[in-house]
Amino acid sequence: MSRPRPTDVDDGSAAARLRAAMVDGLRERGDIRDPRVAAAFGRVPRHLFAPGRPVEAAYALDPDGPAHAHGAPAGRVSAAQLDALLLEQAGLERGMRCLEVGAGHTTALLAELVGPEGEVVAVDPDPEVIDLTARRIAAAGYRRVTLHRADAEHGAPEHAPFDRVIVTSGACDIPPAWIDQLTDDGAIVVPLRIRGLTCALVLEREDGHLVARSAKVWGFVPMRGAETCEEHLVTLGGREVVLRFDGERPADPGPLAAALAAPRAEAWSGVRIGCGKPFELLELWLASVLDGFCLLSVDPGHGSGRVDPAHRVACPAMAAAGGLAHLALRSTGEVAEFGAHGYGPDAARLAEELAEQVRVWDRYHRGGLGPRITIHPAGDAAGPGEAGRLPDGRVIARRHVRVAVRWPSPTGPGFTPRQRYGTPRAG
């Protein structure tokens, strides 16, 4: 496998300077720590994979808006920090054999990391993606990358086994083929949808199931093909508010629409956070414990402005027969306080329930390692005894697998049986 031509990467061109600045920025932000990943980003001409766009846009750290925005529009080039996140988690070494689910700029990065001793096989169901990637890979100077037009669900059995299966778009399931095509000590690196949130996971085998050794909440382009995630949208307030439910939806959305017309209730948690500090694990905690969990988006061009969530793109929320509530923030100078806004007949109760879960996260899980996420065959059952192989916690049913999210069991006053995950709950 040949390297990119020197004229592409080393001639002092504007693209080379922008590429170097991008790598410096990723390292300063902590998105890249591995020098091998930094070197790969420094060599692969990213602009070749974003034709029709200014070269500056190809190397911008946030080319299409904040990377934290969940559910980015399909077809965009993934932000550089998202590529870096996956490759940092993957732990790739020279000589490894990789299956990439998807094709594009990351394909060239993988080829650079595994070197001429390794192998990269990329599959994508879209013939246009395969054709364009083939041309761009050739233009970048890589000759031994194998591209297949195929549904990602089936992998590439004729090239298996693989040391890594790396999924470069948001998935909601883990097909058996991805597991079957791994080497004994291989790993799946996948942005997995968990109740609407996208968690970048590194999954390894353990006792008949998969265990996440690394988990980070982020946003990724949704997958196309057989593993497309099912999402239900409920529009409220004359298109001002959209609720996104991952694989589930309220039986009757009518009361939710009426809820916005009622006075708003507020509940504040007393939990504060510094400006610019991450709080992704709070979102994952709320997704784990709240029934009726969904993500709320606000379009400021359609409405009154009275719905003021913690962030407008995909804010954690909960829907119930008595209305809805969403996470809220109020600024107090250099810090902000978490709370909740509620709407509908049960607005006060719902807002307080969400705010209390923020307090529980702050008391027992803030700054911790996060939950244990495990992936089990769809036939595994919940409950005591030999047949009950699913752990306590939130259990999300997919076609091929069950995704279990279990947080460490804390001790101390005020921790209710519900918060201890006494019974696995589907959803």
Secondary structure, DSSP 4 states (H G I P E B T S, - for coil): -PPPPHHHHSS--HHHHHHHHHHHHHHHTTS---HHHHHHHHHS-GGGGSTTS-HHHHT-SSTTS-TT-SSPPTTSPPPHHHHHHHHHHHT--TT-EEEEES-SHHHHHHHHHHTTTSEEEEEES-HHHHHHHHHHHHHHT---EEEEES-GGG--GGG--EEEEEE-SBBS---HHHHHTEEEEEEEEEEEEETTEEEEEEEEEETTEEEEEEEEEE--PBP-STTPPPEEEEEETTTTEEEEEES---S--HHHHHHTTSPPEEEEEEEEEETT---HHHHHHHHHH-TTEEEEEE-TTSS-S----SSSSSEEEEEETTEEEEEEEEEETTEEEEEEEEESTTHHHHHHHHHHHHHHIIIIITTS---EEEEEETT-B-SSSTTB-SPSSEEEE-SSEEEEEE-----STT--TTTTT-S-EE-
